[in-house]
Amino acid sequence: MKIVFMGTPDFSVPVLDALHARHEIVCVYCQPPRPAGRGKKDRPSPVQARAEALGLPVRHPVSLKTAEAQAEFAALGADVAVVVAYGLILPKAILDAPAKGCLNIHASLLPRWRGAAPIHRAILSGDAETGVCIMRMEEGLDTGPVLLRHATPIGAEETTAELHDRLAAIGAEAVIAALDQLDTLTPVPQPAEGVTYASKIDKAEARVDFTRPAVEVDRLIRGLSPFPGAWVSVAGERLKLLHSRLAVGQGAPGDVLHGLTIACGSGAVEVTLAQREGKRPMMAEELLNGWALPDRLG
């Protein structure tokens, strides 16, 4: 099929690769390059970089609401558009342009966790499972009928980064399967019950409160890893906590029991990976080599 691919971050790249191997991609749409790095020079998105490496035409309009942008999109004559973490709302004229519509790959089991941060929110909320849905897009926010869904359990020690990579691979396989069966799949409307919204992660959520139960602190650390990273202040320095697991132990909230095992409001967490300001992430043993923590954090 002739496909327009629309995506921007790392999550979208495995899907682009899978589609490129099986179908004709007539154009790739992504967000414009953004300032990044120490020099704040414009850096292309992961999707743009990969598309250009594959020799695919790339467009990054700042809006799809203009008549010109919509005419250019329609002129591509696509059979279908595949959208995954693109970053722009698609107007009705864009949704209606491909002959077989627009498909979205969403990293949750809809209608749970519609919106911007479904992977983070699933871990933060302690969900036992999540997954990927292939959805036929309509004008509402992630409200369209579902063509395929693939559920997967969330590991007890899995971080957002790890789950992100697994779901990206699952999404690539699922959209290929959906395209292979597109004319025979029956779209299933989402139920009205069970709708939740995965709002963007606010950096204000990231400071660790050790008065919370250990299970909640553990979810916060894993759910915000690697970005923005849950953190705690140590002698005026921000220490990011990037991987953890529940541990046996008790004490006053914030007490350092041993190593990087820290008491919480109930129970304790063992931090296994952390990052000091201006340094790379380190395993706990390496981090503590020559760096003495205070008796209490928080």
N, C-alpha and C positions, 0 to 999 in steps of 0.2 A: 504494500500500500504506500501511497504518497502521504508522508507524515510531516506535520509541523511539530517540532519539539519545543516545549516552553519550560525552562527550569533555570536555576541559578547556582545553588550551593553544591557542596560535595555530595550531599544526599542524592542529587539528581544525576550525577555522572554515570553510575552503573546502569541506570535506565537508558541514558543516551547511547552507551556502548552496546547494550543489548538490542536496541532498536536499529542501530546502524548496521549490525550484523545480519538483520533479517529483512529490513524494509528500506525504502528510499526516503531519506530525510531531505525535504525540499528547502527547509530553512530552520535555523535554531534561534529562538528568542530568549533573551536573558536580561538581567539587570545591567545597567551601564557600569563600566569600571569605576571603582571607588578609591579614594585615597587610602593608602595602607602602608605599614612599615614605618621605619624611623624617618625616612625622607618624605613620607606622606605623598608619594607619587601614585598616580592612578594605576590600580592593579585590576586586570580583568578577573571576572568571576571564574570559579572552577569550571563551570559549564562552557563559558566562552573559550577558555584556554584549551579545553578538550576538543571542542567543536572545531577550532582553528587547526589543531593538530590533525584532526581527521579530514581536513579540507572542506568543511561544511560552511555554507554561507551563514553569517551571524547578523542579527539585528538586535539592538537594545534601545527601543524607544522609551522615552520617559513617561509616555501615556499611550493608551490604546483607544482613547475617547474621541480622537479627531477623525474627521471623515477621510483624511489622507491616509492615516495609519490603518484604518479599517479597509480602505480600498486596496492598499498594498497587501494586506493579509489575505483578503478574498482572492486577489489575483494569483496567489500561489496555487490555487486549485487543489488543495489538500483533500484527501479522503477523510482524514481524522487528525485532530490535534491531541497530543499527549502532554499533560501538564503535571509537573511535580515540583512543588516549592518554588514557583516562579517569582512571586512577589508583587504582582499587579492584579487588580480585579479585572476580570474579562467582561466587557460590555456585551449586551445581547447580540450586537452585530458580529462580534468576534465568535461568540458561542455558536451562532447560526451558520457561520461561513463554511466550515468543513462539511462535506457530504454526509459523513457518518457521525458528526458531532465532535465534542471535546471530552476526553477522558481524563480524570484526575486520579493520581496515586496518592492516597492519604494514609499516613502512618498511625492509624488507630482503627479500632473496631467500631465504626460509626453505628449509631449516632453519638457514642461516647467520644469525647475529646475532639469536637469540631474546633477549627481555629489554628492558631499560629504555633503552639508548642506542645503537640500531643505526646511526644516521646518523653519530654521532661515531666509533664503532668502525670503521666501514667506511673512513673517511678515515684514521684513525690507523693502520690496518693496511695501507694502501696498496692496497686493493681496486680493481680496474680498473672494476668495475661494481657497481651495487646495484639497487634497485627497490622495488616495492610488491607485496605479496601480499594478496589478499582470502581470508580464512581462516574456515572455520566453527569457532566456538569450542567447546572442551571444557575440562575442569577443569585440565589441565596448562598450564604456562607456554608459550604460543605453540606448542603441539604439534598443533593441529587440522589437518584436511585442507584443502588449498588449492583454491579454486574458480577463481581467476584470478591470473596473475602478469604483471607488466610490468617488464622490465629496462631500465636506462638506464646509459650510461657515466658515470663520475665524471670531471669535468674536471680537467686537470692543475693548475689553480690554484683549484679550487672549494673554498669554505669550507663548514663545517657549516650556516651560516645560508643560504647560497645553495642548497645541496643540499636543505635542509629545505623551502624554498619550492617548489622544483621537484617534490619528492616529494609535498607536500601537494596540488598541482594534479593530479598523476598519480593520487593516491589518490582524489580526488573523482570523476574521470572513470571510474576502474576500478570503484568501488562502484556507480555508476549502471549501468554495463554489466552488472555481476554481478546486480543486482536485476532488470534487464530480462530476464535469462536464467535466473533463479534455479531455475525448475522443470526446466530442461534441462541445466544444468551438472553435470558429474560431479566430485565431490570427490576430489582426489588425495592419498592419505596422504603425509606427509613421509617421505623416506628416513631411515634410521637413520644413514647416513654423512653427514659434513659438518656435524654439529651444533656450533654455537659459541654462546656466551652474551655478550651485550652488557651487561656490568655497568655500574652507574651511574658517572658520572665523579666521581672523587675529586679535590678541589682540590689534594691533594698531588701529583697528576700534572702540574700546570700549570707548574711552574717549569722553564724551559728549561735544558737541559744542552748547552752547545755542544761538549762533547767527543764527542757523538753524531754520526754521519754527517749531512750536510746533508739528505739525503732524509728522515731521521727527524725532524729539527728542523722541516723544512717541513711535514710531515704533522701534527706536534704543533700548530704555529701555526694551520694551517687547520682542523684537527679540533676545536680548542677555541674557535673563533671563532663567535659572540661570547662565549659563556659556557662555562666560567668565565674564559676568556682565558688563553693562555699568557703568561708574564711573566718579566721579568728585572729585577734590582735595578740601578738607576743612581743612584749617590751617595745611597743610602738610600731612594730613591723607587722604587716599583713601576711599571714601564713595561709595559703590556699590548701584546703583539704580535698584531695581528688579521688581517693578510693578508701573504702572502709568496710567493716563487717561488724556484726554484733559480737560482743565479748562478755565474758563472765567477770563480774566485779561490781563493787559498789563504793560509794563515797559521796562527798558533797559535790553538787554539780560543778563540773569544770576541773575537779581534782585529777591530776596526772597520776594514774595508779602505777604504771610502769611503761617504759618506752613511750609510744604514742597511744596508749590505751587510756581513755578519758571517761570519768564517771559522768553520768547524765542524771536527769531528774529521777529516772528509774533505769537500772541497768547501766551498761557501758558500751562504748564503741572503740574498736581498734582501728586507728587510721594507718593504712598500709602504704599510701602514696601521698606526698605533699610537696608544696612548692613555695620556697622563700621568694621574696621580692627580688627581681632581677636575676633569678637563677632558674635552672631547668627543674622539672619535676624529679623527685628522688624517692626511692623506697625509704621507709621509716628508719631502718638501720643506718643507711648512708646519711640521711638528713641529720640524725642525732650524733653522728661522729664528730666530736669537737664542738657541739652546740648544745648547751644545757638549757632545758626548758625550765620555766618557773614551776612551782608546785601546783599552780592552778591556772587554767586558761579561761578566757571569756571576758 
